[in-house]
Amino acid sequence: MNRWGLTIPLTGLPLAGHREIVAGLAGLGYTDAWSAEVAGADAFTPLALASQWGPEVRLGSAIVPVYTRGPALLAQHAATLADLAPGRFVLGIGTSSDTIVERWNDIRFDKPYQRTRDTLRFLRAALAGEKVKEEYETFTVRGFKLETPPATPPPVVLAALRPGMLRLAAREADGAITNWLGPRDVRAVRGVLGDGPELIARLFVCPTADAAEARAIGRWMIAAYLTVPVYRAFHEWLGRGEALRPMHEAWAAGDRKAALAAIPDEVVDDLLVHGTPAECRARVREYGANGLTTPVLAVVPGGGLSPAEAVRALAPDAD
């Protein structure tokens, strides 16, 4: 595992306050900075800034939903980042979730596999500079051509949680992105994806030696994420269906307190990296030993560290 990424923006730090941190990432041993897009910053603006602040760092989106932008606009965003950071931008796309797509953006979460496949195929053509006139299964593009195609088309990687999408990533994309898994789960993902493609995962890391503090934070995060249908299905595939069944039942009944209490410590400890910074770094390396190519650390506030202190403490060169 030669890569070590960081999720930006960091929780609790305004985007404009990231300049010094991003500029120092390469010196600390970080190779990557990856954005996300949920309910905070959009996926592209932090990367545009980071392209100028940290010229040695590879940049990636993990992920941009394929529903919430039209195909042409998504290609334009990708081409802009590829121009700002030639040869060091990776476009990560995926379905996102029904919560983000339907409940928050009022867009039908319909045929997610097909929509992702069609978007990937469109982007391949558009970012190569082709004029696209195509009736895909989930949308139609009538004569779009990028005004200035990127000199170096960016790699495109897919968010993939289960076998169908993992096989699509192996077959047609440049790699896969996964999320909310333990070190041993990487083997199950690799078993479908294969050994060749890059495998990226966002790892939630809480650098605190107070296990009770970390588990309390982890339970809230797990309940928020794993009750979403796509993540529930992912963990059923990974074999956590029974362990998480009491949480799902309590959540469905509207009893949030009982849902949190029902999450076993073992599940929290498996899915949330926590401990002293040295213990966290060792845990991240377990993922690499099981086949993860690119860990992307998402720093969860804990242990009394400021965002900048946490970034330094969790850097691979801190050993």
C-alpha positions in Angstrom: 0.0 0.0 0.0 1.9 3.0 -1.3 -0.9 5.6 -1.1 -2.3 7.4 1.9 -5.2 9.8 1.4 -7.1 12.4 3.4 -10.8 13.5 3.1 -11.2 17.2 2.6 -12.8 19.4 3.8 -12.0 18.4 7.4 -14.8 18.6 9.9 -14.8 21.8 11.9 -12.5 23.7 9.6 -13.8 26.2 7.1 -12.8 25.5 3.5 -10.7 28.7 3.3 -8.7 27.5 6.3 -7.4 24.4 4.5 -4.6 26.1 2.5 -1.8 25.4 4.9 -2.9 21.8 5.6 -3.2 20.9 2.0 0.1 22.5 1.2 1.8 20.4 3.8 0.2 17.0 2.9 3.0 15.7 0.7 5.6 16.6 3.2 3.8 14.4 5.8 3.6 11.5 3.4 0.0 11.9 2.2 -0.4 11.1 -1.5 -4.0 11.9 -2.1 -6.8 14.3 -1.1 -10.4 13.1 -1.8 -13.6 15.1 -1.5 -17.1 13.8 -0.8 -20.6 15.1 -1.5 -23.3 14.6 1.0 -24.8 17.7 2.7 -21.7 19.9 3.1 -19.3 21.1 0.5 -19.8 20.0 -3.1 -17.3 17.5 -4.5 -15.5 19.8 -6.9 -14.8 23.2 -5.3 -12.5 21.7 -2.6 -10.5 19.9 -5.2 -10.2 23.0 -7.4 -8.7 24.8 -4.5 -6.5 21.9 -3.5 -5.2 21.7 -7.1 -3.5 25.0 -6.5 -2.6 24.6 -2.8 -1.0 21.1 -3.1 0.5 20.6 -6.5 2.1 17.3 -5.6 -1.1 15.6 -4.3 -3.4 13.4 -6.4 -7.0 14.6 -6.2 -10.2 12.5 -6.3 -14.0 12.7 -5.8 -15.5 10.0 -3.7 -18.1 10.3 -4.9 -20.1 12.5 -7.3 -23.7 11.2 -7.7 -24.6 10.3 -11.2 -28.2 11.6 -10.8 -27.8 15.1 -9.4 -26.0 16.6 -12.4 -26.8 16.1 -16.0 -24.2 14.0 -17.9 -22.8 17.0 -19.9 -22.4 19.1 -16.7 -20.6 16.2 -15.0 -18.2 16.0 -17.9 -17.6 19.7 -17.8 -16.7 19.5 -14.1 -14.4 16.6 -14.7 -12.7 18.4 -17.6 -12.1 21.5 -15.5 -10.4 19.5 -12.7 -8.4 17.6 -15.2 -7.2 20.9 -16.6 -6.3 22.3 -13.2 -4.5 19.1 -12.1 -3.4 17.4 -15.3 -2.5 13.7 -14.7 -3.5 13.8 -11.0 -7.3 14.0 -10.9 -9.5 10.9 -10.5 -13.2 11.1 -11.1 -15.2 9.0 -8.7 -18.8 8.6 -9.5 -21.6 6.4 -8.0 -25.3 6.1 -7.4 -25.2 7.8 -4.0 -28.3 6.9 -2.0 -32.1 7.2 -2.3 -31.9 9.7 0.7 -29.7 12.1 -1.2 -31.2 11.6 -4.6 -34.9 11.3 -3.9 -35.5 12.9 -0.5 -33.1 15.8 -0.8 -33.0 16.4 -4.6 -36.4 15.2 -5.7 -35.0 13.0 -8.4 -36.1 9.4 -9.0 -33.6 6.9 -7.7 -34.4 4.6 -10.7 -32.2 1.9 -12.2 -29.0 2.8 -10.2 -26.8 0.1 -11.9 -27.9 1.1 -15.4 -27.6 4.8 -14.7 -24.0 4.4 -13.4 -23.1 2.2 -16.3 -24.5 4.7 -18.8 -22.8 7.7 -17.2 -19.5 5.9 -17.2 -19.8 5.1 -20.9 -20.8 8.6 -21.7 -17.9 10.1 -19.7 -15.4 7.9 -21.4 -16.5 9.2 -24.8 -17.0 12.9 -23.8 -13.7 13.2 -21.9 -11.9 11.7 -24.9 -13.2 14.6 -26.9 -15.8 12.7 -28.9 -19.1 14.3 -30.0 -21.7 12.2 -28.2 -25.1 11.4 -29.8 -26.4 8.4 -28.0 -29.6 6.9 -26.6 -28.5 5.2 -23.4 -30.9 3.1 -21.4 -31.4 5.8 -18.7 -30.8 9.1 -20.6 -30.2 10.4 -24.1 -27.4 12.8 -25.2 -27.9 14.7 -28.4 -24.7 16.0 -29.9 -22.6 17.1 -26.8 -18.9 17.8 -27.3 -16.6 19.4 -24.8 -15.2 22.7 -26.0 -11.8 21.9 -24.6 -11.3 18.2 -23.8 -8.7 17.4 -21.2 -5.2 16.7 -22.6 -5.1 13.8 -20.1 -8.5 12.3 -19.6 -9.0 11.5 -15.9 -9.4 7.9 -14.7 -13.0 7.1 -13.7 -13.6 4.9 -10.7 -17.0 3.6 -9.5 -18.5 3.5 -6.0 -19.2 -0.2 -5.7 -20.6 -2.0 -2.6 -21.8 -5.3 -4.0 -20.9 -7.8 -6.7 -22.8 -6.3 -9.6 -21.2 -2.9 -9.4 -17.8 -4.3 -8.5 -17.9 -6.4 -11.6 -18.8 -3.4 -13.7 -15.9 -1.5 -12.1 -13.5 -4.3 -12.9 -14.8 -4.6 -16.5 -15.2 -0.9 -17.6 -13.8 1.5 -15.0 -10.3 2.3 -13.7 -11.0 1.1 -10.2 -13.6 0.9 -7.4 -14.4 3.0 -4.3 -16.0 1.4 -1.2 -17.0 2.6 2.2 -17.9 1.5 5.7 -16.0 -1.7 5.9 -13.6 -3.5 8.2 -10.1 -4.7 7.2 -11.2 -8.3 6.7 -14.1 -7.1 4.5 -11.6 -6.0 1.9 -10.9 -9.6 1.0 -14.6 -10.1 0.1 -14.5 -7.0 -2.1 -11.3 -8.1 -3.7 -12.8 -11.5 -4.3 -15.2 -9.9 -6.8 -13.2 -7.0 -8.1 -10.1 -9.0 -8.7 -6.5 -8.1 -7.8 -5.7 -5.7 -10.6 -7.9 -2.6 -10.3 -7.2 0.1 -7.8 -9.4 -0.2 -4.7 -10.1 3.0 -2.7 -11.9 3.2 0.6 -12.9 6.0 2.9 -11.9 5.0 6.4 -13.5 6.9 9.4 -10.7 7.5 11.9 -11.2 8.8 15.4 -7.8 9.4 17.1 -8.7 8.9 20.7 -7.6 6.4 23.3 -11.0 6.7 25.0 -12.8 3.8 23.6 -16.1 4.9 25.1 -15.9 8.2 23.4 -15.1 6.6 20.0 -17.9 4.1 20.3 -20.5 6.7 21.2 -19.5 8.7 18.1 -19.3 5.5 16.0 -22.8 4.3 17.0 -24.3 7.6 15.8 -22.5 7.3 12.5 -23.3 3.7 11.9 -26.9 4.2 12.6 -27.1 7.1 10.3 -25.3 5.3 7.4 -26.1 1.6 7.7 -29.9 2.1 7.9 -29.8 3.5 4.4 -30.9 0.7 2.1 -27.7 0.5 0.0 -25.5 0.2 3.0 -27.9 -2.2 4.8 -27.7 -4.5 1.7 -23.9 -4.1 1.6 -23.5 -5.3 5.2 -26.0 -8.1 4.7 -23.7 -9.3 1.9 -20.7 -8.9 4.1 -22.4 -11.1 6.7 -23.4 -8.6 9.4 -27.2 -9.0 8.8 -27.9 -10.7 12.1 -25.5 -8.5 14.1 -27.3 -5.4 12.8 -30.9 -6.7 12.8 -31.8 -5.4 16.3 -30.5 -1.9 15.2 -32.7 -2.0 12.1 -35.8 -3.1 14.0 -35.4 -0.4 16.6 -34.7 2.2 13.9 -37.8 1.2 11.9 -39.9 1.4 15.1 -38.7 5.0 15.6 -36.7 4.2 18.8 -33.4 5.9 18.0 -32.0 5.4 21.5 -32.6 1.6 21.4 -31.2 1.4 17.9 -27.9 3.0 19.0 -27.7 0.7 22.1 -28.3 -2.4 19.9 -25.1 -1.9 17.8 -22.5 -4.3 19.2 -19.1 -3.0 20.3 -17.5 -5.5 18.0 -19.2 -3.9 15.0 -18.2 -0.4 16.0 -14.6 -1.5 16.6 -14.6 -3.2 13.2 -16.0 -0.3 11.2 -14.5 2.8 13.0 -10.7 3.1 13.3 -10.0 4.4 16.7 -7.3 4.4 19.4 -4.1 6.4 19.8 -2.8 7.9 16.5 -0.2 5.1 16.4 -2.9 2.5 16.8 -5.0 4.1 14.1 -2.1 4.1 11.7 -1.5 0.4 12.4 -5.2 -0.3 11.8 -5.2 1.5 8.5 -2.2 -0.6 7.4 -4.3 -3.8 8.2 -6.6 -2.7 5.4 -3.6 -2.5 3.0 -2.5 -6.0 4.1 -5.9 -7.3 3.0 -5.8 -5.7 -0.4 -6.8 -2.1 -0.1 -4.8 0.1 -2.5 -5.8 3.6 -1.3 -7.0 4.4 2.2 -8.7 7.7 2.4 -8.8 8.9 6.0 -11.9 10.8 7.1 -10.9 12.3 10.4 -13.6 12.1 13.1 -13.1 14.7 15.8 -11.9 13.1 19.0 -9.0 13.0 21.5 -8.9 16.7 21.9 -6.9 17.2 18.7 -7.5 20.1 16.3 -8.0 19.2 12.6 -4.4 20.2 11.8 -3.0 18.2 14.8 -5.0 15.1 13.8 -3.7 15.3 10.2 -0.2 15.4 11.5 -0.7 12.7 14.0 -2.3 10.3 11.5 0.2 10.9 8.7 2.1 7.8 7.6 5.4 9.5 8.2 4.5 10.1 11.8 5.8 6.6 12.7 
